[in-house]
Amino acid sequence: MVQKVAIIIKTSFPFGGAASNMVRNLSYGLEKNNIEVFIYVIRNINENNKYGGKTLSNKIHYYYVNPVPFSNSFMKKTTMWVISILSLPAILSHIRFKVKAKNILLYDLDYPYYFLPILVTKYLLGIKVYNFIVDFYDDSKFKESIKDRIKKALYKTQLIHFNKLYDGSITISNYLYNFYKNKINKHNLLIINHFINMEFFSIEKSIDLNPKIIKIGYFGTLSVLNGILELFEAFNDLSKEYCNIHLIIAGVVRDKIIQEEINKYEENNDIKRIHYLGNLPIEKVPYEMNKCEILVNPRRKGRFSEAGFPTKIGEYFSTKIPTVTTSVGDLKLNIKHKEHALLCLPDDSKDLREKIEYLILYPAERSRIAENAYQWARNNLEYNKNAYRLLMFIIRNNN
């Protein structure tokens, strides 16, 4: 019987990005299934994160293994990287003998220099290691420098050859599942799109002081790949016809061109209907989301969107606010147009505009679509149910 599970994550826990969101919600889901969770963060990217152990709840413990905080200094970066790799056998020994857990989950450790010390140590200690496969990077992610060419070769070696050597692999999309189904024994392969804490986002709606205004929201990383430029273009076009619409955006800005667009809107008093809230603390996100009438996921097409699954879809659906999303990846396979969301073509601001306009013109449709989306997320993304599925997968593989 599984009573304890350890998770090793590269960076950012309990808050800080997509990786930390998934691992945090997975941990809460395991806790709800009466599992004690021990999380090891092997790279310290925040000087405020002190070396040593902390607790997230009574049954969730996490450790910052690396005493060297992130720095652009070559020496500090190199030191942190070396310590991260060399610490892995010690971490697995701590898990096996101190924590007394026999099942380990890996998240975001997608290079051979992490895999090899883990592989050797796991056999020596007799423990099971399961790996989350959450990305499939295009070559464009890597530069043409010698360093990046080596990194790309290592990444592809891990992706194609080494990932199949774990005791089990969990993918987050059909794209990744199909890529591995002929490389990994089906018994050792599982697909789970996400672990979403739906109660966190399904709060009571805010009372709108100006009910005539329709707020369109985007909450997530502000990047070109996430379709923010198409969203700006669609909104600018819509705002010529609808003077009562406002665009609310929040999240980390990843690209210079996005920041330039935001600066332009903030400096121009004639277009004050686009509001950038900054990178909100996690606890404030649900309240700002629930002030909106429409939520948008304008993600562009590409291998990254086929292989991944957007966290924001689960969060949006949890609010019971209707969503407009591009038809990419598992969304085009599982989400039905005008039943769970309005699906639009990726990289197409005109089609995005039309789908947003549909929800503006037909407010009666919003609640029906949003309720269907909520039920779909409850059945497919809810963290308690999916943590249970993961546990059953581990138990089956242990037998």
N, C-alpha and C positions, 0 to 999 in steps of 0.2 A: 504493500500500500504506500502511495506517495504522500508524504507529509511535509516535505521541504523541497523547494526548488531554488536553485541559484541562477542568476542572470549576469552575464558579463556584457557590458556595453562600453563602447569606445569613449563617448563624450556625452556631456549634457544630461544630467539627471539631478533632481526630478523635473526641472523645467528648462526649456531652451530650444525646442524645435520639434520636428516631426518624430525623430527617434525617441526623444524623451517622452513625448506625448503617448506614443504607442506602448513603451515599456512601463510607464507609470500606470496607464489604464489596464494593461495586462496584469500588473502586480496587484492592483485593486481587485481585478476579476479573480485572480488566484486566491486572494485573501477571502473573498466571498465564498469560495469553494473550500475554505478551511485549510489552506496551504500557507505555510510560513515561507516568506520570500527574502532572499539575500541577494542584493545587487552590488556588483563591483564595477566602479567607474575607473577605467585604466588610464585615461588622459584628463588632466585637470585643466580646463580651459578658462576657469574663473578664479581670480586671486582670492575671492571671498570664500571659496570652497576649501575648507581646511582639511588637511590630511587626516584620515581616520574615519570612524564610524558614526552614523546618525540613524535616526528612525523617522519613517514617514507615517507609520501607525504602529499598533501593537505587534503586528505580524509582518511588517515590511521594514527591512533594515538595509541601509546602503552605505558603501564605503568608498571614499576617494583614496585610491591606491597610490596614486602618483603625487609625491610631495612637491614636484616642480610645476608651478603654474605656467599656463601658455604664455609665450612671448614671441615676438618677431625676431628676437635674437637667435642667430643660427645656433649658438652653443646651447641655449635653453631648449630650443625646439628639438635639437638632436638628442639632448639628454633625456627629455621627456619621452621621446619616441623609443629610445633604447630601454629605458626603465619600463615602459609599457610592455615591451616584448619579453624582457627578462623576468618580469614579475609574474607572467602567466603560469609557469609551473608551481610557483609558491601560492598563487591564488587557488589553483585547483587542489593543492594539498590542504589549504585552509578549509576549502569547501568540503573535502572528503573527510578530514579527521577532526576539525574543530566544529564546523557546522553540522557535519554528519549528513550531508545531502549527497545523493548519488545521481541526480539529474541536473544538467546544466544547459541553459539556453544561451545562445550567442546572438548578439544583435549588432550589426554594423562592423563586424570584423571580417572584411571581405578581401584580405590579401594574404598570401602564403606565409609571410613572416609572423602572422598571428596564428595561422592554422597549424604550422608544423610543430611548435612547442606544445600546443594543445593536444594534437594527435598523439604524440609520444607519451605525454603525461597521462592522458585518459586511459591508455592501455596499461600503463604501469599501475594505476590506481584502481582500475576496474570501475570506471564511472561512464555514464551515458551522456553524450553531448549532442544537442539538437541545435540546428542553425536556422535563423531567419534569413531568407533571401528576399530582399525588398526592392532591389534596383537592378537595372541592366543598362549600364552606361554606354552611350554612344562614343565613338572615337573622338568626336568633337569636344568631349569633356577634357581630353588630354592635349597638352600643347606639343609643339614639335621639338622641344628641348630633349637632350639625352636623358635627363632625369625623368621626364614625363613618358618617354618611350619605354623606359625600363618599368615604370609604374604601370603603364598600360599592359605590357606583357605579363607582369605579375598578376594584375587584376584578371586578365583573361584566363590565365592558368588556373587561378582559384575558381573562376566562374565555370569553366568547362570541365576541369579534371578533379579538383580537390573537394568541391562542395558535395560530390556524390559519396565521399568517404565518411561523412558524419553518420551517427546512428539514426538520424531523421532530419528532414528539412521541411520548413514551413514557408510556403510562398504566399504572397499577398495578391496574386492576380492569376487569371487563367493563362496569360501570356507566359509567365514564368513557370507555371505548372506544366504547360504543354512543352516548354523548352526542356524540362527535366524528366518528363514522364518516361522517356526512352533511355535515360541515363541513370535514373535512380529507381530502385525497386518501389513499385506503387505502394507497398506496405509501409515504406519509410517516407512517403511524401504526403503532405497535407496542404490544403489551401484555406487560408483565413484572411479575408480582406482587411479586417481591422478589429480593434477593441475600443469601443466607444462608451464612455460614461454618459449615457443619455440623460440621466436625471440632472446632471450638472448643467446641461443646456436647456432643459425643458422647464424653465422657470415661468413665473407669472408675467404676462405681458405688461410692458410699461404703459402707463396712461399717456396718450399722445395729446399734448397741449394744442396742437394744430393738426386735427385729423384730416384736413384737406391735402396735406403734404404727403407724398408717397416717397418713402425712403428705400432706396435700392442699396444693398450692402455687399461688400466683399471683405472677408476676414481671412487673412493668410499671408504667406510670403508674397511681396510685391515684386514680381519679376517679369521679364519679357516672356519666358517660357510658360508662365502661369496666365498669360493672355491679358495682362493689364492694359496694354496699349489698345487692344481691340475693345476692351471694356470702356476706356476713355472715349474712343471714337464712337462707339454705339451710344453712349450717354450723351455726348455732345450733339449727335444727330437727333436723338429723342428730345433733348431739352429745347430744341427749336420749335417743337410742336406742343410740348407739355411744360408749362411754366411752374407746375406744382411738384416736380420731381427733384429729389436731391440724391446725390451719390455719397455714401459713407464708406470709407476704406480704412483699414487698419492692418498693421503688420510690419515686419522688417522689410526695408527697401534693399533689394539685391542689385539693381542695375542703375547706372548713372542716368540713363535716359528716362527712367521712371521718376527719379528724384527731380530731374529738370522739369518734367511735366507737372509734378506736384507743386514745385516752386512757382511755376507759371500761374497755376490756378490760385494759389494763395496770395500772389501779388496783384492779381487782377480783380478789382472789386466788382466787375461786371459779371463774373462767373463764380460767385461765392456759393454755388450750389454743389460744389465738390468739396467734401470735408475729409481731411486726413487726420485721423485720431492718434497717429503714432503707433508705436509698438506697445500694445496694451498689456498690462499684467493679466495673467490667465484668468484670475477671478473676475475681471471686469468685462471679459469678452462676451459671456452670455447676456449680460444686461444690455450691451450695445447692439448685439445681434437682434435681441427681442424688441428693439425699437424700430426695426425695419419691416416693410411689407413684402419685399422681394429680396432673395439672396442669390448671388451669382457665382458660379465657378467657370470662368472662361478659359480653362487650361488649353494650351496649344497641342497639336498632334505631334507625335514623335515616339521613339521607342521608350523614352522615360515615362510618358503618359500611358503607353500600352502596358508597360511592366509594373507601374506603380498603382497605388490606389489613394486618391486624395483624402486626407484626414477631414477636410472641411465638409465633404459630402455627408459623413456621419454626423458631424456637428450641426450642419444646416438642417438635416432631416429631423434631428432631435428637437428642434425649436417649434416644429409645426408651422414653419413659414415656407411658402412655396419657393422652389429653387429653379433657376435656369442654369443648365450646365451643358458644356460641350459634350458631344457624343464620342468619347474616347475610352480605350481600355475596357475594363469590366463594366463600365457604365453603359456602354452601347450594347452589352450582352444581357444585362440584368435589369436595367431601368427602362421602363416603358414611357414613351412620349405621351404627355398629357394625362398619364395615370400616376406616375411617381414624381415627375418633374417635366419641365419643358426642355427637350433636347435640341441643341442647335449644332450646326457644323463648326468644327474647330477652325481657327484662323480666319473667321469670316464675321467681321463686325456688323455687316448688314443683316445676316441671319440672327446674330445675337440680339441686335436691335429689335427685330420682328418678334422674337420670343419674349423679350421683356415687355414689349408693347402689348402682347396678348394678355399678359397678367394685369397690365394697367387697365386695359379696356374691359376685361371680364373678371371683376373682383369676386363674383360668386364662385368662380372656378378655383380660387386660391385655397380655400379651406379644404375642399375635396381632395385636391392634389397633395396638399401638405399632410393631411391625415393618412393618405395612402403611403406617402413617403415615410412617415413616422413608423407605421406598422412594418414596412419593408426593413427599415433600419433595426427595429426591435427584433425581427426574426433573423437578421443576417449580420449585424454589426455590434450588437450589445455585448459589453465586455464580460459580463458574468457568464452568458451562454457560450461565448467563444473561448473563454478560459476553460470552461468545462470540456469543450470539444478538444482543446489542446491537451488537457489532462488525460482524457480517454486515449488519445493518440500515444502519449508517453507510456501509459500503463500497458497498452496493447503491445508496444515495442519492447517493453521490459520483460514480457512473458516469453 
